[in-house]
Amino acid sequence: MVNDINNDFIDDIDPDDLDDDDNASDKDDADTLANKKAQEQAQKNLLARKRIDELMEKKRLKELLDDSEDW
């Protein structure tokens, strides 16, 4: 009896319902949004890294030009 119920349930499933284009579209939109966010974060990280490098170079040059210990 239980086996008959399971078979009827499987027979009632429409194969077209399994391949829902709306879900695929939503997934593509989510992937696109995630990629866009990742690119934005990567750009922010790149700018931050560039700024850090500039500040480190400025500090290094300042130390090289500081002649207070020479006096």
C-alpha positions as CSV (number, residue, x, y, z in Angstrom):
1,M,0.0,0.0,0.0
2,V,2.7,2.5,0.9
3,N,4.5,1.5,-2.3
4,D,1.4,2.3,-4.4
5,I,1.2,5.8,-2.8
6,N,4.9,6.5,-3.7
7,N,4.4,5.3,-7.3
8,D,1.3,7.5,-7.7
9,F,3.2,10.5,-6.3
10,I,6.0,10.0,-8.8
11,D,3.6,9.6,-11.6
12,D,2.0,12.9,-10.7
13,I,5.3,14.9,-11.1
14,D,5.4,16.8,-14.3
15,P,8.9,16.8,-15.8
16,D,8.4,20.4,-17.0
17,D,8.1,21.6,-13.4
18,L,11.5,20.3,-12.5
19,D,13.3,22.5,-15.0
20,D,11.9,25.9,-13.9
21,D,13.5,28.8,-16.0
22,D,12.5,31.3,-13.3
23,N,14.7,29.6,-10.8
24,A,17.6,29.5,-13.3
25,S,17.1,33.2,-14.0
26,D,17.0,34.1,-10.3
27,K,20.2,32.1,-9.9
28,D,21.9,33.9,-12.8
29,D,20.8,37.3,-11.3
30,A,22.2,36.3,-7.9
31,D,25.5,35.2,-9.5
32,T,25.7,38.4,-11.5
33,L,25.0,40.5,-8.4
34,A,27.6,38.5,-6.4
35,N,30.2,38.9,-9.2
36,K,29.5,42.7,-9.3
37,K,29.9,42.9,-5.5
38,A,33.1,40.9,-5.6
39,Q,34.5,43.2,-8.4
40,E,33.6,46.3,-6.4
41,Q,35.3,44.9,-3.3
42,A,38.4,43.9,-5.3
43,Q,38.5,47.5,-6.7
44,K,38.2,48.9,-3.1
45,N,41.0,46.6,-2.0
46,L,43.2,47.6,-4.8
47,L,42.7,51.3,-4.0
48,A,43.4,50.7,-0.3
49,R,46.5,48.7,-1.1
50,K,47.8,51.5,-3.4
51,R,47.1,54.1,-0.7
52,I,49.0,52.0,1.9
53,D,51.9,51.6,-0.5
54,E,52.0,55.4,-1.0
55,L,52.0,56.1,2.7
56,M,54.7,53.5,3.3
57,E,56.8,55.1,0.6
58,K,56.2,58.6,2.1
59,K,57.3,57.3,5.5
60,R,60.4,55.7,4.1
61,L,61.4,58.8,2.3
62,K,60.8,60.9,5.4
63,E,63.1,58.7,7.4
64,L,65.7,58.9,4.7
65,L,65.5,62.7,4.6
66,D,65.4,63.1,8.4
67,D,68.8,64.4,9.3
68,S,68.1,65.2,13.0
69,E,70.3,62.4,14.1
70,D,73.2,63.8,12.1
71,W,73.4,66.9,14.3
